[in-house]
Amino acid sequence: MATPSMYALTWFRKQVEAADADLLREMITTFAGTLMSAGAEVAQAIGLGKR
C-alpha cells in the first residue's frame, strides 16, 4: 500500500531529476546554511564555546 509520503517522495525525486544544476546547487546551499545555523543555535543553547 502506498502512503502519502511515498507519493511526495516520488514527486520530489522527479522534480530533482528534471531540475538544472543551478537549482540543485541553490537547494544544497540553503540546506547546508540552515543546518549550520541550527547547529550554532544548539551550541549556544548548551553553552558550547563559552570557555
C-alpha positions, 0 to 999 in steps of 0.5 A: 500500500502506498502512503502519502509520503511515498507519493511526495517522495516520488514527486520530489525525486522527479522534480530533482531529476528534471531540475538544472544544476543551478537549482540543485546547487541553490537547494544544497546551499540553503540546506547546508546554511540552515543546518549550520545555523541550527547547529550554532543555535544548539551550541549556544543553547548548551553553552558550547564555546563559552570557555 
